[in-house]
Amino acid sequence: MTAADAPHVRLDDDDYPAYTMGRAAEMLGTTPGFLRAIGEARLITPLRSAGGHRRYSRYQLRIAARARELVDRGTPIEAACRIVILEDQLEEAQRIHADHRWTAGSAHSTTAAPSR
């Protein structure tokens, strides 16, 4: 069964582009211009509907909300976008590092001699 066969599956999909630009702007308490600006800064790349309209996912809205927090504190939009990108990259690197440590620890514990 695909997501198209079961629309309810999309409700749990953070990457499904469910929100129009107007709705996304309303949810974030910002303007469509802000969403266009962070798109131009390549922080997020909304998908397009068949009619060419921008559509945003929940994941993209969380990223946009973080950028908005920084802009509201006086950070220029380009700098805010770069900060959010770096935060996201750091989080991913930390997750990968933790996965490697866990894997290395698991491999070590299965090959280590039993203690007496």
C-alpha positions in Angstrom: 0.0 0.0 0.0 1.4 3.4 -0.9 0.7 6.8 0.8 -1.6 7.6 -2.1 -3.6 4.5 -1.4 -4.0 5.5 2.3 -4.2 9.3 2.8 -4.3 8.8 6.6 -0.6 7.7 6.4 0.3 11.2 5.3 -0.9 12.6 8.6 2.2 11.2 10.3 4.6 12.2 7.5 6.6 15.2 8.5 7.9 15.6 5.0 4.5 15.6 3.3 3.8 19.1 1.7 0.4 19.7 3.2 0.4 23.4 3.8 -0.1 26.2 1.3 1.9 29.4 1.6 -0.9 31.3 3.1 -1.7 28.7 5.7 2.0 28.2 6.5 2.5 32.0 6.9 -0.6 32.1 9.1 0.6 29.2 11.3 4.0 30.9 11.7 2.6 34.4 12.3 4.5 35.8 9.4 4.0 36.9 5.8 4.3 35.0 2.6 7.2 37.3 1.8 9.2 35.9 4.7 8.6 32.4 3.4 9.8 33.5 -0.1 12.9 35.1 1.5 13.9 32.0 3.4 13.3 30.0 0.2 15.5 32.4 -1.8 18.2 32.0 1.0 17.8 28.2 0.4 16.9 27.4 3.9 13.8 25.5 2.7 12.7 24.5 -0.7 8.9 24.1 -0.9 7.5 21.6 -3.2 5.1 22.8 -5.9 1.5 21.7 -6.4 0.3 20.6 -9.9 -0.7 24.3 -10.3 2.7 25.6 -9.3 1.8 26.8 -5.8 4.3 26.4 -3.0 3.5 23.7 -0.5 5.3 23.3 2.9 5.8 20.3 5.2 5.7 20.3 9.0 9.4 19.8 9.0 9.9 22.9 6.8 7.6 24.9 9.1 9.7 23.9 12.1 12.8 25.2 10.3 11.0 28.4 9.2 9.8 28.9 12.8 13.4 28.7 14.1 14.5 31.3 11.5 11.7 33.5 12.5 12.7 33.4 16.1 16.2 34.6 15.1 14.9 37.3 12.9 12.5 38.5 15.6 15.6 38.9 17.9 17.2 41.1 15.3 19.3 38.7 13.3 19.4 39.5 9.6 17.5 37.0 7.6 20.5 35.7 5.6 22.4 35.1 8.9 19.4 33.5 10.5 19.1 31.0 7.6 22.8 30.2 7.9 22.5 29.7 11.6 19.6 27.3 11.2 21.4 25.4 8.5 24.5 25.0 10.8 22.3 24.0 13.7 20.7 21.3 11.6 24.1 20.0 10.3 25.4 19.9 13.9 22.4 18.0 15.1 22.8 15.5 12.3 26.5 15.1 13.0 25.8 14.5 16.6 23.2 11.8 15.7 25.7 10.1 13.4 28.4 10.2 16.1 26.0 8.7 18.7 25.1 6.0 16.2 28.7 5.2 15.6 29.5 5.1 19.3 26.6 2.8 20.0 27.6 0.5 17.1 31.2 0.5 18.2 30.1 -0.2 21.8 27.9 -3.1 20.7 30.6 -4.6 18.5 33.1 -4.3 21.4 30.8 -5.9 23.9 30.1 -8.9 21.7 33.8 -9.6 21.0 35.1 -8.9 24.5 36.1 -11.8 26.7 33.8 -12.3 29.7 35.1 -10.7 32.9 35.8 -12.9 35.9 
